[in-house]
Amino acid sequence: MPRPRMTAATTAARSEPSSTALPGSRTRSPGVEESEFQTTLDVMLDSEATFPATRAAALARWQAFLPQATRYGALRNQVVPGHPHVTRLSPALRARLVTTEALVGSLLETCRFAAVEKLVQELVWRDYWKGWLELRPSVWSDYRAEVDRLRRQADPALLRRAEAVMAGQGGIAVLDGFTRELIETGYLHNHARMWWAGYWIHVERLPWALGADFFYRHLLDADPASNTLGWRWVAGLQTRGKAYLPRRSNLEKYCAANLLADPTGLERIDDSVVAAVPLPDERPAERVAWKPLPDAPGITEGSATPPGSWGLWVHGEDLSVEESALGQMRPDVLLSVFDAQRVAALGMAPRRIAYLKTALADGLARAGHHFKCPIESCETGEGLAEALARVAQERGLAGWVAMRPSVGPLGDAIPAIEAALARDGRKVIWCRRRWDEHLWPQASAGFFGFWEKAQRRLATQAAARAKSRDSQQPELLF
Ligand SMILES: Cc1cc2nc3c(=O)[nH]c(=O)nc-3n(C[C@H](O)[C@H](O)[C@H](O)COP(=O)(O)OP(=O)(O)OC[C@H]3O[C@@H](n4cnc5c(N)ncnc54)[C@H](O)[C@@H]3O)c2cc1C
């Protein structure tokens, strides 16, 4: 009998200790049966219980993970059911139920930098990709245009093959298992993402943009920067000419043996047969100038709230606004909007929608508790811009204050939002966290230059923390 599946909403309610107690790696038995392989995949699929959708659950996960942070560097590449060697916090980090800054800060409070360097570095990769895309938004718009073009114009045989692979019928059992895991849990381990994307691009020879779109629709952590640029990196477009190839020997080294129990199709990724596809032509990424933003409106005039009546728009790119400089504001109302139009246009999977709704509800409730003002949430088919303009008018607001969405679907909505509000003489005051304001513009070239600059910042931050602890002064971050 099929086991009932939990939804993302129930995930939030489930207690952390039971999720961290999920079984880890199992050992291989030489003559493993199909039914046992199935059981292993079921264990993998049950990992849906392990993606915190509230801030409290994310912080609990982090606390539970901290004792193993020093072993992260050695174990992070191992792909085993339940994913015990990685944090599984990417959906929470993506929605900023918790921030990279807070996690890095807590790591450096409790551990020597050298002992946790790999984890800090991985956490900061998210910011590198964010900054890189923010400086080159045309890479995002070109990718979305390419997805639309391929859907309309690609060879029907190519589209049929892509559909088969996306349905888990590609023919390599272990990779088909990952496809099922992605669809049924909304998550894949980083190494599995690399193998899967490499297989799609270099073995199936399918267009990277369609594969990236498939991930984007299903991942709970779907992020325009990490996903688009992760795919481009595997294709060899990010570091031009350096593609990532999925090699059988690499899977055999890092994949739990029971996931490889069914060897069907593995010969297609034998080290000797996999070769990089030629790179597609594309226009060079246009680099735009960085536009600095304040971390809160009016803060330079000594007040965090501008004159007049303002609402705070809470959205899925930052669901802990009360933990930012905006926490000092006194908004008249808080609003979150679930934009059904945008979700439908992106073809988001139901599991991802459920996660987003739970996270939004959690972010709004916490903000309401902090700001002690009325809260409103709407699920609308009228469109995001129209909803923001309507509520601003109903509430007699001068406009909205919000964290500026980064490049991606929400960022694409910025011109329409500004125009809808301007119709009635209202406006939006965009803000950005200081962490982003300092780090993101540094993503001008490769990761390692960025990492060096980030480390200098982290050292300054750690020194400021130590000083503020000694002198009992308020803590200085960046
Ligand atoms: C093809 C491809 C597509 C990807 N798509 C996404 C995506 O849409 N959204 C997304 O958040 N990540 C994406 N990644 C990056 C990475 O796979 C995930 O962030 C990671 O697997 C999340 O699992 P975790 O939280 O357990 O990671 P951990 O190993 O526990 O790492 C902790 C945190 O560090 C950050 N991090 C770790 N590895 C990376 C990385 N390679 N790039 C950027 N940040 C990283 C994440 O915030 C992660 O939550 C993609 C990678 C590839 C190769």
PDBQT file of the ligand as one rigid body, heavy atoms in Angstrom, charges set to zero:
ROOT
HETATM    1  C1  LIG A 501      22.828  22.638 -11.319  1.00  0.00    +0.000 C 
HETATM    2  C2  LIG A 501      22.698  23.239  -9.944  1.00  0.00    +0.000 A 
HETATM    3  C3  LIG A 501      21.542  23.923  -9.587  1.00  0.00    +0.000 A 
HETATM    4  C4  LIG A 501      21.416  24.510  -8.322  1.00  0.00    +0.000 A 
HETATM    5  N1  LIG A 501      20.265  25.188  -8.009  1.00  0.00    +0.000 NA
HETATM    6  C5  LIG A 501      20.144  25.803  -6.815  1.00  0.00    +0.000 A 
HETATM    7  C6  LIG A 501      18.975  26.542  -6.489  1.00  0.00    +0.000 A 
HETATM    8  O1  LIG A 501      18.061  26.728  -7.285  1.00  0.00    +0.000 OA
HETATM    9  N2  LIG A 501      18.904  27.083  -5.239  1.00  0.00    +0.000 N 
HETATM   10  C7  LIG A 501      19.892  26.941  -4.320  1.00  0.00    +0.000 A 
HETATM   11  O2  LIG A 501      19.758  27.444  -3.204  1.00  0.00    +0.000 OA
HETATM   12  N3  LIG A 501      21.027  26.267  -4.615  1.00  0.00    +0.000 NA
HETATM   13  C8  LIG A 501      21.189  25.687  -5.827  1.00  0.00    +0.000 A 
HETATM   14  N4  LIG A 501      22.331  24.995  -6.117  1.00  0.00    +0.000 N 
HETATM   15  C9  LIG A 501      23.423  24.999  -5.135  1.00  0.00    +0.000 C 
HETATM   16  C10 LIG A 501      23.442  23.824  -4.143  1.00  0.00    +0.000 C 
HETATM   17  O3  LIG A 501      23.258  22.611  -4.820  1.00  0.00    +0.000 OA
HETATM   18  C11 LIG A 501      22.394  23.952  -3.031  1.00  0.00    +0.000 C 
HETATM   19  O4  LIG A 501      22.425  25.234  -2.445  1.00  0.00    +0.000 OA
HETATM   20  C12 LIG A 501      22.664  22.919  -1.936  1.00  0.00    +0.000 C 
HETATM   21  O5  LIG A 501      22.677  21.627  -2.479  1.00  0.00    +0.000 OA
HETATM   22  C13 LIG A 501      21.626  23.038  -0.876  1.00  0.00    +0.000 C 
HETATM   23  O6  LIG A 501      21.663  21.980   0.048  1.00  0.00    +0.000 OA
HETATM   24  P1  LIG A 501      22.087  22.233   1.546  1.00  0.00    +0.000 P 
HETATM   25  O7  LIG A 501      21.341  23.384   2.120  1.00  0.00    +0.000 OA
HETATM   26  O8  LIG A 501      21.965  20.937   2.280  1.00  0.00    +0.000 OA
HETATM   27  O9  LIG A 501      23.604  22.633   1.362  1.00  0.00    +0.000 OA
HETATM   28  P2  LIG A 501      24.823  22.631   2.375  1.00  0.00    +0.000 P 
HETATM   29  O10 LIG A 501      25.886  21.770   1.794  1.00  0.00    +0.000 OA
HETATM   30  O11 LIG A 501      24.388  22.331   3.749  1.00  0.00    +0.000 OA
HETATM   31  O12 LIG A 501      25.347  24.113   2.270  1.00  0.00    +0.000 OA
HETATM   32  C14 LIG A 501      24.890  25.143   3.155  1.00  0.00    +0.000 C 
HETATM   33  C15 LIG A 501      24.405  26.302   2.329  1.00  0.00    +0.000 C 
HETATM   34  O13 LIG A 501      25.464  26.813   1.542  1.00  0.00    +0.000 OA
HETATM   35  C16 LIG A 501      24.962  27.296   0.292  1.00  0.00    +0.000 C 
HETATM   36  N5  LIG A 501      25.526  26.489  -0.795  1.00  0.00    +0.000 N 
HETATM   37  C17 LIG A 501      26.079  25.272  -0.713  1.00  0.00    +0.000 A 
HETATM   38  N6  LIG A 501      26.516  24.869  -1.926  1.00  0.00    +0.000 NA
HETATM   39  C18 LIG A 501      26.218  25.866  -2.779  1.00  0.00    +0.000 A 
HETATM   40  C19 LIG A 501      26.421  26.058  -4.181  1.00  0.00    +0.000 A 
HETATM   41  N7  LIG A 501      27.036  25.153  -4.947  1.00  0.00    +0.000 N 
HETATM   42  N8  LIG A 501      25.972  27.207  -4.740  1.00  0.00    +0.000 NA
HETATM   43  C20 LIG A 501      25.365  28.152  -3.981  1.00  0.00    +0.000 A 
HETATM   44  N9  LIG A 501      25.158  28.024  -2.655  1.00  0.00    +0.000 NA
HETATM   45  C21 LIG A 501      25.584  26.895  -2.065  1.00  0.00    +0.000 A 
HETATM   46  C22 LIG A 501      23.450  27.119   0.353  1.00  0.00    +0.000 C 
HETATM   47  O14 LIG A 501      22.866  28.287   0.852  1.00  0.00    +0.000 OA
HETATM   48  C23 LIG A 501      23.307  25.967   1.331  1.00  0.00    +0.000 C 
HETATM   49  O15 LIG A 501      22.045  25.920   1.933  1.00  0.00    +0.000 OA
HETATM   50  C24 LIG A 501      22.477  24.401  -7.384  1.00  0.00    +0.000 A 
HETATM   51  C25 LIG A 501      23.642  23.700  -7.749  1.00  0.00    +0.000 A 
HETATM   52  C26 LIG A 501      23.748  23.128  -9.004  1.00  0.00    +0.000 A 
HETATM   53  C27 LIG A 501      25.011  22.381  -9.354  1.00  0.00    +0.000 C 
ENDROOT
TORSDOF 0
